[in-house]
């Protein structure tokens, strides 16, 4: 294991960054966590008010600390997750710096990195863990007419609660868990249509009396490698107790094929009909937020995706990633799965550090013999 005095910089203080910090300490590395927000809870404070975890508390913990002493089979709320991350961060003996935004990472001659912050500081680092997540980079579909639409367009990242939409005509775009949750929550308050490119795929939340995540755990499905998962998963699937499917079946929540264009005051549906719409909420996912890595040639593709294998950069030694969707498994970007990925990428950093230390020692010995 490396005992280098240079730190490993962890960019991001959410669930991925905290898991990386704890794992790095166990590997005798010196982590410094740089979190742009006011406290190390990642983006959880910014999610919509009613958000609950899709997995029960017993399967929703980071390495080394159970979620809490409450009902292990409940699905924790957003605020419970925030409280858990606060406790977790307080229990890590690491240098966690809040209010620090990383603006650029540069390679240094001879190895290592120079990390620059928005305040103008520079930190020399033996390695970098890019754990900044994707919440800051929401993805919006580009559709004809959007620039001329006079209604409200927002991503679900900026949705909080249903009351502001009371009595309004709203279209929610997306077929994943967040889209269904938000549309279902809005339905009693507004006239809502769920717009999707294909019928919504539902997965039962409970099977034979046990939560789905019990079966994922005991069968090892959520630890299957990415290569296997991409063959098994074709469409987004929504976890459902039956309430969501029932709401669509009975007409409480309308579902239509994705609209084709915006008009000045609404949308045009595939059958050619147009209707006024007050607001369109896109629940269309996120993309990795890695702009600070642009100074590293080839680290990030033109579309923003990193060049990596299992979270280890294929272009820059000593650069690793955490929290990418399907990074190594089905659960890679979740509370329950990021710990396994943290162990993998930190081991790669530690091994690289050991190799550098050995090379430096051999170089020094050779110099002494001369």
N, C-alpha and C positions, 0 to 999 in steps of 0.2 A: 504494500500500500504506500501511496505517496505521502510524504510529510512536507511537501513544498509549502513555503511561507506565503506564496501567492494564492489569493482566494479563487474560488470558483464563483462566478457571478451568476445568480439566478434571476432572470428577468421575469417578474410577475410574482405576486404574493398571494395568489389564490390557492385552490386545492392542489394544483400541480406543483406550484412553487414551494408550498409548505411540505409536501411529501418529499420533494427533492432535497430540501434543507435537512430534514430529519435523516434521510438516507445517506446524504453526504457526510453528516457528522459521524454516523456509524462507520463510514468508510475512511475516517480520519482525514477528510478533506476540510477545508475552511470555507464554508458557504457564506456569501453575503447576498441577501434577498433584497432586490430593489422593486418596490411596489409603488406604482404611480398614484394609487388612491390613498385616502387618509388612514386606512387600516388594512391589515393583511387578510382580507376576506374575498379577494378577487372581485368578480362582477355580481356576486349574489345579492348585494344590496340594491342593485339596479333592475332585478327581474320583477315581473308583474306580481302584485300583492298576493294573489291566490295560488301562486306556484307551489306545488308539492313535489317531492322527489318521486320518481317512478319506482324506486326500489325501497323496501322496508328498511327501518333503522338498523336492523341486525346485519344487513348487507351494504351499509352505506358509510363505512368508516375508513379513515386513512390509516396508514401503518402505525401501530403502537398505541392506539387509543380508540376504545369503543365509542359509539356515538353518544350514548348517555345511559342512565339507569331507567328510562321510561319504557313504555311498551315496545319491545323489539320488533313487533309486527306492524306498527303504525308507519305511515308514510310521512316523514318529517316535512314541515312547512319551510318556506324560504327563510323565515326569521329563525327557525330552529337550526338551520344549516349555518346561518351567519354566526349564531351563538357558539355552535360547535367549532367553527373555524377560529373564532377568537380564542377559545380555550386551547385549541391545538397549537396556535401560534405562541401563546403564552407559555406553553410547556416545552418549547424548543429552545435550547440554549444556543441560538444562532443570532447573527447580526442581521436584523430585519429593519430595513430603512423604508419608511413610508413617505409619500409625497415626493418620490424620486422617479422621474420619467426617463427611461433610457431612449436616447435619440439616435445613437449610432454605435455600431461595433466594428472595430477595425482590426485587421491582422497586424501583428508586430513582427519585424524581422527577427528570425531565429526562433519563432514560435510564441504561442500565447496571443492574448487579445488586449486591446485597449477599448474600454467601455466608456462612452461619453454620455453625460446626462443633460437634461434640459437646463440645469443650473450652471452648466459649463465645467463641471468636474470631470476628471478623467481617472479611471481606476484600471490598473494593470491586473490582468487575470490569467490564470493558468488555463481556464476553460470557461465556457459559457453554456448555461442551460436556458434555452428559450422556452419559457413557460408562461407566455403572455396571453394564451388563449385566443379566442376569436370574437368575443362579445363586442369588442370595439370595431369590428369590421362586418356588420350585418350585410347580407346579400339581398339586393332588390332586383327583381326581374326587369329587364328593359323591354318595354312594350310600346307600340306605336301610340302616339297621342298623349303620352304621360305628361309631357311638358306643358301641354295646353289644358290639362284637367284642372278645374278650379276647386275641386273638393280636397279633402284631407288624404294625404298618402303618408303612411308611416310603417316602419318595420315593427314587429312585435317586441323588439328590444326596447322600444320607446312607449309601449303600452303598459298601463299600470292597473286600471280598474274599469269596470263597465259603466259606471254612473254617467260620465261625460257623454256617452253615446245614447243615452235614453231617448227613445222616440225617433231615432235617426235610421237611415238605410245604410247598412254596412256590408261590405264584402270582405271575407277573410280568405286569403290565398294560402294554400298549403294543405298537405295531407299527413303531416306528422303530429306528434303528441301536442306540441305547443299550439298548432293551428286548431286542433279539435278542442283543446281545453279552453282557449280564448273564445272560439265561436260558441261553444256550449254555454260559457259564462255570460256572453253577451245576449244570447237568445231571449231571456226573459225581459230584457230592457230595450232591445232594438229589433228591427227587422233585418235578419242576418241570412246571408247565403255563404256557404262554404264553396269556394271555387278550387277545383283540383283537375289535374290532367288525366287522372285515372281514378276509378273507384277506390275509396279508402280501405286499406287492409287492416283488419282488427286482429289482435292477439288477446286471448283471455288473460285477465290479470291473475285469476286463480284457476288452478288445475288440480282436481282431486283434493280440494280443500286446502291447498298450499299455494302461496304466492308464486308466480312464475319464476321469480329470482331464486327461490329454493331449488327449483329444478335446474335452472341454469348453473347454479353452484354445484349441486351434487353430480351433475353430468359433465361438468367442465366445459359446457358450451360457450360461456362467456370468456373462456381462456383459449378458444380455438385461434390459430394464427390467421392473420389477415387473408392469406392466399385461399384458405378454405372458406372464410366468411364471405368473400366476394362472389363465390360460386353459389352459396346458399341464399344470400340476401339479394332480392331483385327490386323490391319496393319498400318504401317506408312503411312501418307497421305501428299501429297505435294500441297501447295497452288499454284494455277496456274491461270494466266490471259488467258491462251490458248497457250502461246508461247512455253512452255515446251512440252506439249502434241503434239503440231504441229510439233516441231522439231523431235520428235521420230517418228511420223506418216509418215513424208516425207523423213525420212532417214538422215536428217542433223545430228542427234544424234542417233547412233546405240545403241541398248539395247540387251543384251544376258543373258542367264541363267548364274549364278555364275560359274566361273571356278573352277575346282576341285583340281588342283595342280599347283605349280610353276615348271618350268623347269629352267635350268641354265640361259637361256636368254629370258624366256617368261612365258607363261601360257598354260595349257591344258584345253580345254573346255569340257563340258559334252559329246559331241559327239565323243570325242577322238582325235580331231584335236589339234595340238599345233601350236603356232605362236610366233614369237619374239615380245617382248614388252619392251619399254624403261623405263616405269615408271608405278607403281601401286599406286594410291591414295585411301586410305581407309577413307570413310566418315561413319564410323560405330559406332559413338557415343562415350560416355564417361562414366566413372564410378566415384562414389563419391571419393573425395580425402581426406581421413580421417586417414592417417597413424599416426598422432599425438595423436589419441585416443586409440592406441593399449595398452598403459599402464592401461587403464580402463578395467578390466576383463569383458568380455561379451558385451561391448558396441557396438562392430563392429563384424559382422560375418566374417567367413573365406574368403568370396568372396569380402569383403570390404564394404558391405551394413550395415548401422546402424540398430540396433534394436530400432524401434521407432513407435509411433502411432500418426499420424497427426503432426509430427515434435517434439514430446516430447519423450525423451528417456524412454524406458520401463525397463531399467536396472539401470540407475543412476539418482537419483533426482537432479534437478538443471542443467541438460544437455539437450539442445534443438538443433534443426537443422533448417536451412533455405536453400531454393534453391534446394531441392531435386526434381527430376522429379516426377510429380504426387504425391507430398507430401500430399496435401489435395484436389487438384483440377487440372483441365486441364492446368491451367495457373500458377501453383505453382513456376516454375523456370523461369518465365518471368518478365519483368519490370511491366507489368500490373497486375500481380497476386501475387507477393511476399509480397506486403503490407498487404493483408488479412492474410497471413500466419504469418507475423511478429506480428500482433496484437494477434493472437492466442497463439504463443509460449511465447511472452513477458508476456501475462496475466498469463500463467502458472508459469513463473519465479517470477512474482510479488506476486502471491498468496502463493507460497512456501516461499518467503522472509517474508511475513506477518506472516505466521504460525511459522517460526523460531523465529521471534521477540516476538510473543506472548508466545512461550514456554520459551524463555530466561527470559522474564519478570516474568512469573509465578515461574520459578526456583529461581530467585533473591528474590521474595517476600517470598517464602517458607524458603529460607536461612535466611532472615532477621528475620522472626518470631521465628526461633530457637534461 
